[in-house]
């Protein structure tokens, strides 16, 4: 089964052009499933896997208290994998045909208030090279709603300061154009003109990435998260803030200030507007909270 998984992952990479993060998610899901089968159904040929074994694995995941979202992602990975085997005529029937996905519990994404975002950004010491760079990073994330993966892969030729926008390639290799606000453009320009070359010369291997570490290397997701947590602590905010919360806050604050839902969908790079609509629920929820606190008969 390991060889078939590797074939499938190559198919995702070469034929489908999936991102490395997506491929890694499939890899982890399928290896977990394969390990389970090896432990409970040793030396089982791929053609012998049936619906009952999938249901058995789902029961195991419930026993292990996996979240519904994790189980749903696992089922999606298995469906794609067995559909691939079906297309390649390695199996005659997919065991996933009659397997239902668990209902994913809907929850509102966590967001920051505008004041909290300002506190975090203002906590950055702009009198240091690291601080000026980090100010540019968080101003850009909040101004554009970039995913952290998009931020760390942002290239120099995707920045168009004179025109006031950046380009980025998001999920599904979908390119989008995002306008830059004056504040983000100001800090980004200062970083590029005053600081980036200082970091760039620390590495013997030139990088085209916009944001560099003090060693001149491109940032990792963990590096951005670590820096953010530092400034959250300095700002005295007790909330567990993640880089993705800046993206959620970007969308929510736009809608709260009258932005059109379709425009926010375009800025976020959502292929389906139903994904964007979750932020309208956040705005309504906040409106209700304000009403309950402010109205004498609420």
Secondary structure per residue as TSV (DSSP state, phi and psi in degrees):
chain	resnum	aa	ss	phi	psi
A	1	X	-	360.0	-31.2
A	2	X	H	-59.2	-41.6
A	3	X	H	-64.7	-38.9
A	4	X	H	-67.2	-38.4
A	5	X	H	-61.5	-44.5
A	6	X	H	-63.3	-38.3
A	7	X	H	-62.2	-43.6
A	8	X	H	-62.8	-42.4
A	9	X	H	-66.1	-37.0
A	10	X	H	-65.2	-38.0
A	11	X	H	-61.2	-43.7
A	12	X	H	-62.4	-39.2
A	13	X	H	-74.3	-49.0
A	14	X	H	-84.7	-49.8
A	15	X	T	-82.3	-39.2
A	16	X	S	-94.9	-17.7
A	17	X	-	64.9	31.5
A	18	X	-	-70.5	154.5
A	19	X	-	-72.5	161.9
A	20	X	H	-62.9	-36.8
A	21	X	H	-64.0	-41.9
A	22	X	H	-64.4	-45.1
A	23	X	H	-62.5	-40.4
A	24	X	H	-64.2	-37.0
A	25	X	H	-63.7	-45.4
A	26	X	H	-59.8	-43.8
A	27	X	H	-57.9	-49.1
A	28	X	H	-63.9	-43.1
A	29	X	H	-62.2	-47.3
A	30	X	H	-71.6	-33.8
A	31	X	H	-67.5	-38.9
A	32	X	H	-61.4	-42.9
A	33	X	H	-65.2	-43.6
A	34	X	H	-62.9	-40.7
A	35	X	H	-62.9	-40.2
A	36	X	H	-62.1	-45.9
A	37	X	H	-61.8	-41.5
A	38	X	H	-63.2	-33.9
A	39	X	H	-79.1	-26.3
A	40	X	H	-114.3	-19.4
A	41	X	S	-140.9	71.6
A	42	X	T	-58.4	141.4
A	43	X	T	55.4	39.5
A	44	X	-	-86.4	125.1
A	45	X	-	-70.9	151.9
A	46	X	G	-61.0	-31.1
A	47	X	G	-72.2	-13.5
A	48	X	G	-90.8	-8.2
A	49	X	-	-72.1	124.9
A	50	X	-	-126.9	-179.2
A	51	X	H	-59.4	-37.9
A	52	X	H	-61.9	-34.1
A	53	X	H	-72.2	-34.3
A	54	X	H	-65.4	-45.3
A	55	X	H	-62.7	-37.2
A	56	X	H	-62.4	-41.7
A	57	X	H	-67.6	-38.3
A	58	X	H	-62.4	-40.2
A	59	X	H	-62.9	-39.2
A	60	X	H	-62.5	-42.3
A	61	X	H	-63.6	-37.0
A	62	X	H	-65.3	-41.1
A	63	X	H	-61.8	-33.0
A	64	X	T	-85.8	4.7
A	65	X	T	61.3	37.0
A	66	X	-	-68.5	143.6
A	67	X	-	-66.4	153.5
A	68	X	H	-59.8	-35.6
A	69	X	H	-65.8	-36.1
A	70	X	H	-68.2	-43.0
A	71	X	H	-63.5	-40.4
A	72	X	H	-64.2	-40.7
A	73	X	H	-65.7	-40.4
A	74	X	H	-59.8	-45.8
A	75	X	H	-63.3	-37.7
A	76	X	H	-62.6	-42.4
A	77	X	H	-62.8	-43.6
A	78	X	H	-66.1	-40.0
A	79	X	H	-60.7	-47.2
A	80	X	H	-61.7	-41.5
A	81	X	H	-63.6	-49.2
A	82	X	H	-71.9	-30.1
A	83	X	H	-64.0	-38.8
A	84	X	H	-62.5	-46.3
A	85	X	H	-62.3	-34.6
A	86	X	H	-67.4	-44.0
A	87	X	H	-64.6	-34.6
A	88	X	T	-82.4	0.4
A	89	X	T	62.2	29.8
A	90	X	S	-83.5	-31.3
A	91	X	-	-125.4	160.4
A	92	X	S	-97.8	-20.8
A	93	X	S	-149.9	137.6
A	94	X	-	-81.4	131.9
A	95	X	T	-71.8	-5.1
A	96	X	T	-90.7	-4.7
A	97	X	T	-53.8	-45.0
A	98	X	T	-105.6	12.9
A	99	X	-	-89.0	124.4
A	100	X	-	-91.7	144.3
A	101	X	-	-80.9	143.3
A	102	X	-	-68.1	148.7
A	103	X	-	-69.8	127.5
A	104	X	-	-80.3	126.6
A	105	X	-	-69.6	123.7
A	106	X	-	-83.1	134.7
A	107	X	-	-142.5	149.9
A	108	X	-	-76.4	133.8
A	109	X	-	-65.0	146.3
A	110	X	-	-72.5	137.9
A	111	X	-	-132.8	165.5
A	112	X	-	-105.2	153.5
A	113	X	-	-75.7	164.3
A	114	X	H	-61.7	-36.0
A	115	X	H	-65.5	-41.6
A	116	X	H	-64.6	-41.4
A	117	X	H	-60.0	-44.9
A	118	X	H	-62.3	-39.9
A	119	X	H	-63.0	-41.5
A	120	X	H	-65.3	-47.1
A	121	X	H	-64.7	-40.1
A	122	X	H	-71.5	-17.2
A	123	X	T	-73.3	-14.1
A	124	X	S	-75.0	131.7
A	125	X	-	-84.4	103.6
A	126	X	T	-81.2	2.2
A	127	X	T	-86.6	1.1
A	128	X	S	-117.1	158.2
A	129	X	H	-60.7	-44.7
A	130	X	H	-62.6	-41.5
A	131	X	H	-65.9	-42.4
A	132	X	H	-64.0	-39.2
A	133	X	H	-63.9	-46.3
A	134	X	H	-66.2	-34.8
A	135	X	H	-61.5	-43.1
A	136	X	H	-63.6	-39.8
A	137	X	H	-61.2	-51.6
A	138	X	H	-76.4	-30.3
A	139	X	H	-63.0	-42.1
A	140	X	H	-68.3	-42.9
A	141	X	H	-62.1	-44.0
A	142	X	H	-73.5	-31.0
A	143	X	H	-78.6	-23.0
A	144	X	H	-119.7	-16.0
A	145	X	-	72.4	22.8
A	146	X	-	-62.4	140.1
A	147	X	-	-68.9	153.6
A	148	X	H	-62.7	-33.7
A	149	X	H	-66.0	-34.8
A	150	X	H	-71.0	-36.9
A	151	X	H	-63.8	-47.4
A	152	X	H	-72.3	-18.2
A	153	X	T	-100.2	3.6
A	154	X	-	-64.7	130.3
A	155	X	B	-106.0	158.9
A	156	X	G	-58.7	-37.6
A	157	X	G	-78.2	1.6
A	158	X	G	-99.8	0.5
A	159	X	E	-99.2	126.1
A	160	X	E	-129.0	75.2
A	161	X	T	-63.6	-39.4
A	162	X	T	-65.4	-27.0
A	163	X	T	-96.5	-12.7
A	164	X	T	79.9	33.1
A	165	X	E	-152.1	165.8
A	166	X	E	-125.5	158.5
A	167	X	E	-108.2	149.1
A	168	X	E	-150.8	153.6
A	169	X	E	-112.5	115.9
A	170	X	-	-100.9	-151.3
A	171	X	G	-61.3	143.3
A	172	X	G	67.5	24.2
A	173	X	G	55.6	31.9
A	174	X	-	-88.7	118.6
A	175	X	E	-86.3	141.3
A	176	X	E	-141.9	156.6
A	177	X	E	-107.0	128.9
A	178	X	E	-125.0	125.6
A	179	X	E	-69.5	151.9
A	180	X	-	-105.6	131.7
A	181	X	-	-74.7	164.9
A	182	X	H	-60.5	-41.2
A	183	X	H	-64.2	-48.8
A	184	X	H	-63.9	-41.0
A	185	X	H	-63.0	-39.3
A	186	X	H	-62.1	-49.6
A	187	X	H	-71.5	-34.8
A	188	X	H	-65.6	-42.2
A	189	X	H	-64.4	-41.1
A	190	X	H	-62.8	-43.3
A	191	X	I	-60.8	-47.5
A	192	X	I	-65.5	-37.9
A	193	X	I	-82.6	-32.4
A	194	X	I	-107.4	-27.8
A	195	X	I	-119.6	-40.1
A	196	X	H	-56.4	-42.0
A	197	X	H	-64.0	-27.9
A	198	X	H	-63.9	-44.0
A	199	X	H	-73.2	-38.9
A	200	X	H	-60.2	-37.0
A	201	X	T	-75.3	-7.1
A	202	X	T	-78.1	-15.5
A	203	X	-	-110.3	140.3
A	204	X	S	-78.6	-14.3
A	205	X	S	-107.9	107.7
A	206	X	-	-59.8	142.2
A	207	X	-	-123.1	142.4
A	208	X	-	-93.7	1.9
A	209	X	B	-68.1	144.3
A	210	X	S	-68.0	-49.8
A	211	X	S	-101.9	125.5
A	212	X	B	-120.2	149.9
A	213	X	-	-76.8	176.7
A	214	X	T	-67.0	-12.6
A	215	X	T	-94.1	2.1
A	216	X	S	82.2	13.9
A	217	X	-	-100.7	155.8
A	218	X	B	-63.2	150.0
A	219	X	-	-70.1	155.9
A	220	X	-	-104.1	166.1
A	221	X	H	-59.6	-41.3
A	222	X	H	-64.8	-34.8
A	223	X	H	-64.6	-41.5
A	224	X	H	-64.8	-44.1
A	225	X	H	-62.0	-44.5
A	226	X	H	-60.7	-44.2
A	227	X	H	-64.2	-42.3
A	228	X	H	-61.2	-45.0
A	229	X	H	-60.6	-34.7
A	230	X	H	-62.8	-44.9
A	231	X	H	-75.6	-29.7
A	232	X	H	-61.8	-43.2
A	233	X	H	-64.9	-43.6
A	234	X	H	-62.8	-32.2
A	235	X	T	-77.8	-9.0
A	236	X	T	75.1	26.7
A	237	X	-	-97.2	126.0
A	238	X	-	-87.8	-9.2
A	239	X	S	-68.7	144.9
A	240	X	-	-78.8	93.1
A	241	X	-	-89.5	133.7
A	242	X	-	-116.7	159.3
A	243	X	H	-55.7	-34.3
A	244	X	H	-68.5	-23.0
A	245	X	H	-65.8	-28.1
A	246	X	H	-66.7	-36.7
A	247	X	H	-66.8	-45.9
A	248	X	H	-60.0	-42.1
A	249	X	H	-66.4	-40.2
A	250	X	H	-53.6	-50.6
A	251	X	H	-68.2	-43.9
A	252	X	H	-63.8	-44.1
A	253	X	H	-68.2	-33.6
A	254	X	H	-61.8	-47.6
A	255	X	H	-67.4	-38.4
A	256	X	H	-63.7	-24.7
A	257	X	T	-101.8	17.6
A	258	X	T	96.8	9.9
A	259	X	-	-69.2	150.4
A	260	X	-	-75.3	139.2
A	261	X	H	-60.3	-39.3
A	262	X	H	-64.8	-36.1
A	263	X	H	-66.3	-42.7
A	264	X	H	-64.4	-39.2
A	265	X	H	-58.0	-44.3
A	266	X	H	-65.2	-42.4
A	267	X	H	-65.5	-37.1
A	268	X	H	-79.7	-20.1
A	269	X	T	79.7	26.9
A	270	X	-	-79.0	131.1
A	271	X	S	-76.9	-26.2
A	272	X	S	-120.6	128.7
A	273	X	H	-66.8	-21.4
A	274	X	H	-62.5	-28.7
A	275	X	H	-67.1	-37.3
A	276	X	H	-74.5	-28.1
A	277	X	T	-64.2	-18.3
A	278	X	H	-57.6	-30.4
A	279	X	H	-74.0	-23.7
A	280	X	H	-69.8	-32.1
A	281	X	H	-67.0	-37.0
A	282	X	H	-62.7	-44.3
A	283	X	H	-62.8	-41.5
A	284	X	H	-65.5	-39.8
A	285	X	H	-62.7	-44.2
A	286	X	H	-65.3	-36.8
A	287	X	H	-61.8	-42.0
A	288	X	H	-64.3	-40.7
A	289	X	H	-63.4	-44.9
A	290	X	H	-61.7	-42.4
A	291	X	H	-61.8	-46.3
A	292	X	H	-63.1	-36.3
A	293	X	H	-76.7	-31.4
A	294	X	H	-95.9	-30.2
A	295	X	-	-86.6	131.8
A	296	X	T	-65.2	-23.4
A	297	X	T	-115.3	21.6
A	298	X	-	-70.2	360.0
